[in-house]
Amino acid sequence: MDPITRASKAFLAEAEAFWRSGRGPLLPVVASPSERVEVAKTLRIQELAPENRRPLFLHEEPFLDPRAYFEGLARAISEGYELIRRGAEEEGVWLPIFAPDGRRAGEQAVLPLERAVLALERAATLLGERLDGVLLALLPGRVECGSGWRDSIAALQRTRFSKRVRIAVWSPPGGPLSGVLGEDGARFHVDADELVDFLKHLGAASSAGPAIQGPPLPTEEQQRALEAAAGRRLPSVGAAARLRAFLLGAGQKTASRDPLGAAEDYRRARELCRAEGLALEESMVLIALGGACLAANAVDLAIEGYRKAAELAEGREAWPVVCQAWLGAGGAYLTAKRYVPAAVAYRASASAATRGRIPLLQIEALRMAGTCSLLDGRREDAVAAWQEAVDAGAALDAPIRCASTFPQVASALVELLQRVGLRLQAAHVRSLLDAAGQPSADLHRVSAESDRSAAQGGRDVREPPPRAEPPPEREEGAALQDFEDLEPLETRTAPISRVPSGPVLPFRSTKQGPGAG
């Protein structure tokens, strides 16, 4: 059994034991942030089990404030029930409607949390006529207000629910709910080493039964036709498995604080991509290779990797990859305190994000471009970059804007505008920040560093900024080959996306209409 399936089964067994023991309807789901999505997928799959008699209401919206969250939850429960009702009706099963006008009489007089509780109990009552009740899973993608989230869950814990209601609440270790729900619930944990080992051997193991016939190989004529349609040469059989083995090996070595070994595996993965004509995959491997070099303090090699990745990805118009590559290059330059080329790299990242319509990365790249300009004593350039970021953020819807670094860049711009005497402009940006409902970020340290730099003989901020030229490229044959002097450094791997998206939920109608979610 693979590690993910084993973790899922253990989690579901602990959850069922918790509820059967009578310890209450609120189950603490103890899982790390990287495993939250896996918990959601496990619950979706469990809903499809033939023995399951509790439809799942999965709520993953971010918790920004109690009112917005629980108003949205009440609405989601009502709409989710309607999907179940219409799906059952298509199968010849009649269920009562949720409410004549979508809300109960007197609901407007209660708090949003109470309204969500009423909606949950109503759905459980209506479904309880034919099923056992409902399961509500609260797995917020992010929590902006920890105290509000903690108080809200504490209020839910004090609420007396009917036996038809079960609630699973995500409570990561050390999170805001640890003191409310505790950690005596259901744990979801996947052993990272076991998972990597399983993936490395995936497809290589053989069974004792008869050999399974693989897919038929295309003829040469079919191969040419496929490559003509794809516009590139297709990889050979087994290339994906070899590439996966290199990448998993690099991830393991990175986790064990061996950036030199990781860089070597990434280099082999790059060579495989080049041999197979996988340009986009090569660009993503180069980004990872740049990170390994940066972890080993080989800044120039890291920058070269990021630059080459951006070049390859731009040739495929893969703007998200181009954006990430230039973000990596900017971070490498910034690590070396080379502020001018860092700002240029962040500007290139913002340009790619604009072309790829990725506003969150556009704002972040412009924020960092302005920060680098300020650290170099070029306030006019910093104002220009931050103003572009604020303009981009102001054009977004409020939820998306709140998910970006708009508050930080707006606060920094306000502070800088006030310091140079542009108070009207500062007031305008402050109004945008206040409209977003976000507190000011504390960025005085960055400005103070800029002032100290100028006071210690730095360039006068009134002088025109010098033209920022990117460093010259190395010879292609020597690119990313010098790994002799790398010094080990602590590194961490990013979480691996492990399982495909969850299946379609049962009973729900796929037809769109009034009330469809």
JOKA-V503166 format. One line per field, one symbol per residue. burial: b if it has 16 or more other C-alpha atoms within 10 Angstrom, else e. A space follows every 50 residues. Layout:
BEGIN
burial=???
END
This chain:
BEGIN
burial=eebbeebbeebbebbeebbeeeebbbbbbbbbbebbbbbbbbbbbbbbee eebbbbbbbbebbbbbeebbbbbbbbbbbbbbbbbbbbeeeeeebeebee eebeeeeeeeebbbbbbbbbbbbbbbbbeeebbbbbbbbbeebeebebbb eebeebbeeebebbbbbbbbbbeeebbbeebebebbbbbbeeeebbeebb eeeeeeeeeeeeeeeeeeeeeeeeeeeeeeeeeeeeeeeeeebbbbbbbb bbbbbebbbbbbbbbbbbbbbbbeebbbbbbbbbbbbbbbbbbbbbbbbb bbbbbbbbbbebbbeebbbbbbbbbbbbbbbbbbeeebbbbbbbbbbbbb bbbbbbeebbbbbbbbbbbbbbbbbbbbbbbbbbbbbbbbbbbbeeeeee bbebbbbbbbbbbbbbbeeeeeeeebeebbebbeebeeebeebeeebeeb bebbeeeeeebeeebeeeeeeeeeeeeeebeebeebebbebeeeeeeeee eeeebbbbbeeeeeeee
END
